[in-house]
Amino acid sequence: MYKLYIMIFISMILSYVILTSAQSTPARCFQYTWLGPRFNNESVFMNATCQDATRLASDVPCRQPLVVSYDGSWPDVSYIWANHLNEASCILADNDVCATYTYYFNGRAENSTAMCTRAVDNNGDAITRGCFQQRNGSFVTRVCFCRSFNNCLILIFPLKMYSVLTRGNAILTYTLSVLACLTFLCFLSTLTVDYRTAAQMNTVKVVVKNVPDYGASRERNDLGFLTFDLKTDLSHLFNWNVKQLFLYLTAEYITPNNELNQVVLWDKIILRGENAALDFKNMNTKYYFWDDGNGLKAHNNVTLTLSWNIIPNAGLLPNIEAIGQHSFKFPTEYTQTRV
């Protein structure tokens, strides 16, 4: 309880310090005239007056300093505020507001002036915030008022930046960025998870025949037949980033023709929410166990291995091998019975 009181007391002191600092620092507004897209960093404007540089009518406001950008685009106001605050800002009096006066022709900004001023509406009431627009053919004058820097940032950009299409694009871009970050965090959260687990395998019946392989050259090759038992529990492999498991049973052996032979005999897909505790008895293989010659007969070291692919919602697709194998051998004689 005492710790709670101490935290509340510290929070009150910090709030008081922040409020005191905010009150002691005078509020400021931008004060400058952006010359428009016809001027860039290479234009000759250093000695120009407001009237000469902007070619404005007498009733259009203009304030020093005159501002341009490198390519004629809208000025970087965050940079101006951070690096040229004293030159390009004014102290906001109690009854003043920040104002931006932007002049458009044919939908494109011609120039814009930011300043401290006072404003009244048609009834003589003071204006403290909001935007007002007047159109005269292809000419549009837009004036916006506010009382703080953060609220004024949105007012100094052109109208087209805040069209429905632009707003939708900004929302979509932001949403995709957030989703991408969340997806990457989802991947990182399971990057170090150990997906290995034990599996018990056993062969029940093993025979071999020598028959023509009509799917290839029609030469007589060895064809193995076997049934097997399989027991393993993969339930704990499922986490929030695992969508499904792809299991497959592989037979590996060595023959004079090949240093390594790998044949997939059986596979299974386990989706999230399905029973992942497997206990199969006397299962038949799903695929034929063909050899590309006569290497199965009397082979005494064929190894069964269970493996699986992790199918994640986001990230890598690791190939995991179960802990535990089973080795068996084929008979020394071909079987003639029907399998």
N, C-alpha and C positions, 0 to 999 in steps of 0.2 A: 504494500500500500504506500509506504514511504517513497519507493522508487517512482510510483505513479505521480505522486505530488511533486517530486523533484522534476520529472519530465514536463509536467504542466507548467511549473514555474519557469523552467528554461525556455519553453515555447512562448510563454507570455513575454519574457524579456527579449527574445529574438524578434517577435512580432513588433514590439515597441521600437526596437532599434531600426527595423526595416521601415516602419511607418515614419519614424523621425527622419531617417535618411531621405526617404521619398519626399517628405514635406520640405526638407531643407534644400533639395535640388530643384531649381526652377524648371517648370515644364517648357519644352521647346517644340517648335515645328520646323519643317523644312522651309527654306526661303531661297529660291533660285528660279531661273527660267531655262527650261530645256528648249534649245533652238529648233529641234525637230529633225526628221530623217534626212533633210537636205544638207545637214552639216555633220561632219565627222571630225576625227582628230587631226586631219590634214587641212581642214578648212581654215581660212584666214578670218578669225573672229576676235582675236585677243584685244584689239583696240576698238571694237565695234560697240556702239551704244545699243540699248534695247530697240530703239526705233530703227536703226540701220540694220541690225542683225536679224531681227525677226520680221521686219516690214509690217508691223502691226498697226492697226488703226489706233487713234488716240484713246479710245474707250477700252482697249484690251490691256490688262495689267502686265507688267514686266518687272522683275526683281533681279538685282545682282546677287550672286555671280551668274554669268551666262554659262550654261552647262551643255556639253556635247559628249557623245560616246565614240568609241573607236570606229564603229561601223554604222553609225547613224541610228542605232536601236535605242530603246528606252534606257535611261541611265540606271546604273546599279545603285539604288537608294541605300541598301544596307552598307555598301562600301562608303558612300558619301557620309552616312550617319556615323560610321566608325572612324573615318579618317579626316573628314572635313566638317566636323560638327559646327565649329565656331564660324567658319566662313559661309556655310550654306544652311544656316538655321537662324531662327529668331526666338526670343523669349516670349512665351505665351502669357499675356496678361490675364487677369481674372475674367474679364468679359470678352476676351478674344477667342477665336476658333482657328484651327488649322484649315486652310483652304487650298484646293487645287483647281486651277482654271485651265481647261484643256480645249483647244480649238481643233475641230475636225473638218476635213473636206473630203467628200465622197467616201466616207467611212474610214479614212485614215487620219491619224493625228498629225497636225501641222506643227504644233508647239504646245507647251504646257508650263504653267507658272504655279509654284507653291509659295505660300506666304502666310503670315499672321494677319488677321483682319477681323472685322465685325460684320455680321450679316443680318438682315431683317427680311421678312417676307412681305407680301403685298399688304398685309394688315398691320405692318410695323412691329410684329413680334420677332424677338431674337431667334435666330437659327443656330442650333448647336451641333446638329449632325444631319446627314442625309445628302443625297445627290439630286441635282436639278438639271434639266436639259431643255435647250431651246433650239428649234430647227428652223432654218431659213433656206429652203431648197436643198442644195447639196452641202450647205454649211451647217454644222452642228456645234453648239457651245455647251459644254458640260462643266458644271461647278459642283464640287463635293466639299462637305464640311465635316470636321470631327474635332475631338478634344485631346487625342493622345497619339503618340507615334505609331503604336501597333495598329490602331484602328485606321490610321491614315495610310498605311502601306498599301492597302487594297485600293485606295482611291486614286493613286497616281499612275495606274496602268490603263491602257486603252480599253475601250468597251469590248472589243472583239476577244480579249483574253477571258472574259466572263460570259461568253455566249453559252447556250445550252450544250453545244457540241464540245466546246473547250472544257466546260465543267465536267461533262460526262467522261471525256478523255482523261482528265486529271484524276477523277474518282477511280476509273478503271485501272489506270497506271498505279495509283497508290494501293489499290486492292491487290493487284497482281504482285506488287513488290512485297506486301505484307505476307501474302500466301507463300511466295518464294522463300522468304525468311523463315516462316513457320515450318515449311517443308524441310528446309535445311536443318533446322533445330530438331525436328522429328528424326531425321537421319542421324544426327550427332548423338542423340539420346540413346540410341541402340547400337552405336558403332562398336563398342567394346563387349557386347554381350556374347557369351560362349554358347553356341548353338549345338555343341556336341552332346551326345547322350549314348547310353549303352543299348545294344540290340543283340538279341539271341537268335541264331539261325541254326537250322539242322536239316539235312536231307533225309527224306524218308525212303524214296524209291529212286534208283539211278540205273538207267539202261542206255545202251547205244546201239544204233542201227547204221547200216551202210546202204544208202539209197541214192538214186539219181536226184540231183538238184535241178528241177525243171525251171527254176527261176533264174538260173545262170547258164552254165555251159552244158548242163545235163550229164556231167560226169558224176560218178558215184562218190559222194562225200559222207563223212560221218555226221550223224544227226543224234544229238543227245536228248534224252527224255528224263525229267526228274520231277519229283514233288518235294515240297519243303515246308518246314514249320518256321514261323517268324513271330517273335514277341518283342515288343518295345512300346514305350509310352512317350509320345512326343507332345503331350498336352502343354508342358511347361515351356515349349519353344515359342508358343504364340504370345506375343506382346502387342502393344498398340501399333507397332510398325510392321507386323507380319500379317499379310493378307491370306496367304496360302502356302502349303508345302507341296513340292513335287518330289515324290519318292521314287527311287528306281533301284532294282537289284541287279548287280553286275557279276558275271563270272569272268575271272581272270586266270589265264594259264599260259604256259610257254610251250611252243612246238619247234621242231627243227626248221620250219618254214618262217616262223615269226618269233621275234624275241618277246613280244607281248601281244596277247589276244584278249580283247575285251568284248563281251557279248551282254547286252541288256536283255534279261529274261522276263522282267516283270516291272510294272510301275503303277503308281497310284497318286491321285491328287487329293489332298486333304484341305478343305476350306476352313476358314475361321468359324468356330461354332460347331463343327462336326466332331465326331468321336475320333480322337487321336491316339487312343490306347489300343494298339493292335495286338491281336493274339490269334494268328492264323495257324490252322492245323492242316497238314496234308494238301497244301495248295499246289495247283498246277501252274506251270509257267505261262506267261501271257504271250511270249514270242518264241519262235523256234530257236533251238540251240544248234545252229549250223557251224561246222568247221570248214575251212576252205581246203580241206584235204582229208587225210585219215589220221588226224592228230588226237582224236578223243579216245579211241580204243586203248585200253590199258593205261590211260593217263592217270597217274597217282597223286597229282597235286593241282587240283582245280579249287580256286578260292572264291567263295561267295562274299560279296561286300554290299552292304546297304548304304546308300548315299541319298542326300536330298538337297534340293535347291530351295533357298528361302526367297519367296516372292514378297518383297516389301511394298509398303505404300510409297516409300521414297527411299532412294539410296541404292546401294550395291545389291547384286544378286549372288551371294556367296554359295559355293558348292561345299557342302559339309559331308564328311564321311563318318559313319557311326563308329562307336567304340565297340569292337568285337567283330570277328570274322569267323567263317566256317570253311574248312578244307575237306574235300572228299575226293574219291577216285572213281574212275569208270571201270566197268568190268573188262576182263581180258578177252571176252568173246562177244560177238554181235548177237543180239537177240533176234529171233525169227518170229516171235509172237506179235500179235497186233497190240499196239499200245493205245 
